Amino acid sequence: MASLAEDHLQCPTCLEIFKDPVMLPCSHNFCRACVQQWWEQKGDRSCPVCRTEFRSLELPINLALKNICEVFSQASVESDDICSLHKEKLKLFCVDHQELVCLICKDAKIHAGHKFCPLIEIHEDHKKKLQDGLQGAKKRLKDYTETRDNCNEQATYIKVQREQVENKIKMDFEELRRFLQAEEEARLSAVREEEEEKSRMMKEKIQALSRDMAALSDEIRSTEEQLTSDAVSFMKNFRTMMTKIKKLPYKPKLLSGAPLDEVKHLEHRTCPVCRTEFRSLELPINLALKNICEVFSQASVESDDICSLHKEKLKLFCVDHQELVCLICKDAKIHAGHKFCPLIEIHEDHKKKLQDGLQDAKKRLKDYTKTRNNCNEQATYIKVQREQVENKIKMAFEELRRFLQAEEEARLSAVREEEEEKSRMMMEKIQALSRDMAVLSDEIRSTEEQLTSDPVSFMKNFQTTMTKIQKLPDKPKLLSGALLDEVKHVGNLKFSVWERMKEMVSYSPVILDPNTADPDLSLSEDLTSVSCQKEHQRPNNPERSALKCVLGSALVSGTYMWDVKVGDNREWELGVAFGDSCLPHELKMWKIAFPNDEYRMFLGLFRLFNPLVKLQKIRVHVDMNKRSVSFSKSHTNIEFCNTEPCAWPHLSDNMKMFPYFYTTDKIPLQIIPLACRVTTQSQ
């Protein structure tokens, strides 16, 4: 009967007699501590028996049940000290059976030969053991408390650490952005300075051409006037006019290295005397001055045909003295034995010479006009080219900035994800510690209650209590690796970002020079591939070729090697050119070519060669030190041909060697970029 009643007075969770019982709305009863621990473990409010969930819930104590449990517990205590067999008080402890017995049980057969102790003595010994176990449990509870406090401290520090790591990442990336900004500004500034410098040079060249053209125009106009003058005036001024024509400036040269960028150019006109510039200018005739000059010229002509000595008309020309004379002068001593010609005859001969000189002067004026127009075209193209270069620089740096932005966001995201993960782990650890601490606290409280109980009840529950204390959780361990891995996130951050950049950048061993490209050729934005497309508007600068070819940057010293993908291009030439870049038509080449579906070599001598399979990639290797050029397959490095050191050209400041590319096909010839590597070296 007592056993049945006890079953109904047990908590469904801890299976002990109810302590501080509470009743849920679903009518199930639990110990207050048991139901609260259940809710902490599950993370919701539900009945441990029927799983009914409650949104908000108070826990009213079940007074009737509490009173019944207390009465039952008291009755159990009162009956616990009576031997169930002999109805005598339990006063001895059987050491062999580890149980309480009465004085009659001592002489029973079942305890024959057993060792007994008085209840009072064994109670004190076991009480001391239980107290020692209790001290161990309290120490363990203290360890758990310290560990939980440490975990809470680490959980708080994780957030602080995340903020510190984020700030370090942001500072490093901000420094990288400042570097990119400074680098971009420096490069744009260099482009603009070069534009200003070359625009100034071009302006000075145009001004010099304009001055020479003005002098040429004056001489041409003066010569044309002289050709229409009378014979006497013509012959008197002939030598002066011929000398001036011979001293006229020679054919002008185009300014090499001038192109840079394209911008609208404003043509300027200057005064030949004071150099004052005019944007637009009309040339009104000065009638008063013109009339005075005509009168003066007529008077000069009237007096020019009279001999100053004999006042006779000048009708002869002394070939020896190269001067006009009259008929009386012919017999003078000063002209004795001289050769003479009639004025009419010598006038025609000299007029023809002056006309020839005039034609040469007009041709030179035409050359100067053509050169000045070309300079104006280059001056305009310099500004366009500057804009194009600026745009390419800005696009490249914008791409780098986008990379930095994405990289920074990825790293910050990784820090936050690690913070969330480790915060979650820490919360789980704290919750586990709290559960273990609740168990420890309950056992400590239960043990302390047991220590204050009567000796009989104490001894009956001693073994169970000691077993529970011995099974308490071990000393807690701190969670290793709980803090953020700062080394992973900020260690060598700028270096690792720089190393990652190699995935988005490439290096070309050869860069094509757009200032040497034929107008029919099209170059890629990065100047690493060339194809034959529609005609492009490019100025006629001295370096530019008109042979469907383009040169690379000059080879100075050391070793150079570049691979070119020819693919399905149907007509191409690859190799090196040497000579003066300002005279592209006089350049000499060492090359291999593919015209009309056959492979040819030009290394001083022409010859054909037949590879087993169609070539897709070709390697050009130039060793400036060993004075050799070789051609081979890219993937196998099998050499087709090479040059001899004795054939190496004489290179100087004007005579240089350049990579050479030629094509008439729309399929591009592409320089294959080299892979970038970042290496470190221990000191």
DAJO-V147368 format. One record per run of one state. SS is the DSSP state (h for helix, s for strand, l for the rest). FROM is the first residue (numbers start at 1). LEN is the number of residues. Records with the same first field share a line. If there is no record, write none. Layout:
# DAJO-V147368
SS: FROM-LEN ; FROM-LEN
This chain:
# DAJO-V147368
l: 1-1 ; 9-1 ; 11-6 ; 18-3 ; 24-5 ; 43-3 ; 47-6 ; 54-7 ; 62-1 ; 81-1 ; 83-6 ; 90-2 ; 95-4 ; 102-3 ; 108-1 ; 112-4 ; 228-3 ; 247-22 ; 271-6 ; 279-8 ; 305-1 ; 307-6 ; 314-2 ; 319-4 ; 326-3 ; 332-1 ; 336-4 ; 452-3 ; 471-15 ; 491-2 ; 502-5 ; 508-4 ; 513-1 ; 517-4 ; 524-5 ; 533-16 ; 556-3 ; 566-6 ; 580-4 ; 587-1 ; 596-2 ; 603-3 ; 610-7 ; 624-4 ; 634-5 ; 643-2 ; 648-8 ; 664-5 ; 672-2 ; 675-9
h: 2-7 ; 32-11 ; 63-18 ; 105-3 ; 109-3 ; 119-109 ; 231-16 ; 287-18 ; 329-3 ; 333-3 ; 343-109 ; 455-16 ; 486-5 ; 493-9 ; 514-3 ; 584-3 ; 645-3
s: 10-1 ; 17-1 ; 21-3 ; 29-3 ; 46-1 ; 53-1 ; 61-1 ; 82-1 ; 89-1 ; 92-3 ; 99-3 ; 116-3 ; 269-2 ; 277-2 ; 306-1 ; 313-1 ; 316-3 ; 323-3 ; 340-3 ; 507-1 ; 512-1 ; 521-3 ; 529-4 ; 549-7 ; 559-7 ; 572-8 ; 588-8 ; 598-5 ; 606-4 ; 617-7 ; 628-6 ; 639-4 ; 656-8 ; 669-3 ; 674-1
